[in-house]
Amino acid sequence: MKNLIVIVLLTFLPFSCFSQNTPKKDEEKSEMKPSKNDDGEWDLTVIDTQFDYFLNAIAKPMSQYSESYLKTKNTFLVTEWNSYYSSGKYRNIIESGIDYNSRENYGIKFEYKLYQVFAYVSWKYGLKMNRLSPSDATR
């Protein structure tokens, strides 16, 4: 009886070593998504302690930009960012894609903050983004 139990255990032991996780058919992608705040305005949450410092002390003020300028720049910058994310380029800097619809009216505050995310990444990590204004990309 002992031998039978040992044989059964040895037979099933290799099967228990295989991973229990089943591979996912559609790879999940991490994305930054705009969301509306309590006031109904679009908002973007940036989880980096230095971003607020950058926004308040280094970034150009919002009054220096028009909404259409920011929307145009963001459309190209998001495409470039998502291209880097999809290709795995700058993996240590770009950890998620950005879900952005250029036809959506996000408002100037959101467009400004998104644009400053690109300027911040350029400032902090030296990542060169082709459509970022050189004066905003200074280090």
C-alpha positions in Angstrom: 0.0 0.0 0.0 2.9 2.4 0.8 4.5 1.7 -2.5 1.2 2.5 -4.3 0.9 5.8 -2.6 4.5 6.7 -3.4 4.0 5.7 -7.0 0.8 7.9 -7.3 2.6 10.8 -5.7 5.6 10.5 -8.0 3.3 10.3 -11.0 1.4 13.5 -10.2 4.4 15.5 -8.7 5.6 16.7 -12.2 2.1 18.0 -13.0 1.9 20.0 -9.9 5.2 21.8 -10.8 3.7 23.4 -13.9 2.5 26.9 -13.6 -1.2 27.3 -12.6 -1.4 30.5 -14.5 -3.0 30.3 -17.9 -1.5 32.6 -20.5 -3.8 35.5 -21.4 -4.9 35.8 -25.0 -4.9 39.6 -25.0 -2.0 41.1 -23.3 -3.2 43.6 -20.7 -1.7 47.0 -21.3 -1.2 49.6 -18.6 -2.6 53.0 -19.7 -3.0 56.4 -18.2 -6.6 57.4 -18.8 -8.1 60.8 -18.4 -11.0 60.9 -15.9 -13.4 63.5 -14.8 -13.1 64.9 -11.3 -15.9 65.9 -8.9 -16.4 69.2 -10.7 -16.9 67.4 -14.1 -13.6 68.6 -15.5 -11.1 66.2 -17.1 -8.1 65.5 -14.9 -4.9 63.5 -15.1 -3.2 62.1 -12.0 0.6 62.0 -12.0 2.1 59.9 -9.3 5.5 61.5 -8.9 6.5 63.7 -6.0 8.6 66.0 -8.1 5.9 66.7 -10.7 4.1 69.2 -8.6 7.4 71.0 -7.9 8.1 71.0 -11.7 4.6 72.3 -12.5 4.8 75.1 -9.9 8.5 76.1 -10.1 9.9 75.2 -13.6 7.1 74.8 -16.1 5.9 77.8 -18.1 2.6 79.2 -16.8 -0.6 78.0 -18.5 -1.3 81.6 -19.7 1.6 81.2 -22.2 -0.2 78.5 -24.2 -3.5 78.4 -26.2 -5.7 75.3 -25.9 -5.4 74.6 -29.7 -1.6 74.8 -29.5 -1.6 72.3 -26.6 -4.1 70.0 -28.2 -2.1 69.8 -31.4 1.2 69.2 -29.5 -0.4 66.6 -27.3 -1.9 64.7 -30.2 1.6 64.2 -31.7 3.3 63.7 -28.3 0.8 61.0 -27.2 1.4 59.1 -30.5 5.2 59.3 -30.0 4.8 58.2 -26.3 2.6 55.3 -27.2 5.0 54.3 -29.9 7.8 54.1 -27.4 5.6 52.2 -24.9 4.5 49.7 -27.5 8.0 49.1 -28.8 9.5 48.8 -25.3 11.8 51.7 -25.9 12.7 53.6 -22.8 11.2 50.9 -20.6 12.7 52.3 -17.5 10.9 55.7 -18.1 7.7 54.9 -19.9 5.6 52.4 -17.9 2.2 52.9 -19.5 0.5 54.1 -22.6 -1.8 57.1 -22.7 -5.4 56.8 -23.7 -6.1 60.2 -25.5 -8.7 61.1 -28.0 -7.8 64.2 -30.0 -11.5 64.7 -30.8 -12.5 65.0 -27.1 -12.7 68.5 -25.6 -10.6 68.0 -22.4 -10.2 71.7 -21.7 -7.1 73.8 -21.3 -6.2 72.7 -17.8 -6.0 69.1 -18.8 -4.2 69.8 -22.1 -1.7 71.9 -20.2 -1.1 69.3 -17.5 -0.7 66.5 -20.1 1.8 68.7 -22.1 3.7 69.3 -18.9 4.0 65.6 -18.3 6.0 65.3 -21.5 8.1 68.4 -20.5 8.6 66.9 -17.1 9.8 63.6 -18.4 12.2 65.4 -20.7 13.4 67.6 -17.8 13.9 64.8 -15.3 15.1 62.0 -17.4 16.4 63.7 -20.5 14.0 61.9 -22.8 13.9 63.8 -26.1 10.4 64.0 -27.6 10.3 65.2 -31.2 7.2 67.5 -30.9 8.1 69.0 -27.5 9.0 72.7 -27.8 12.8 73.1 -27.2 12.1 75.8 -24.6 9.9 73.4 -22.7 12.4 70.6 -22.9 15.3 72.3 -21.2 17.1 70.5 -18.5 
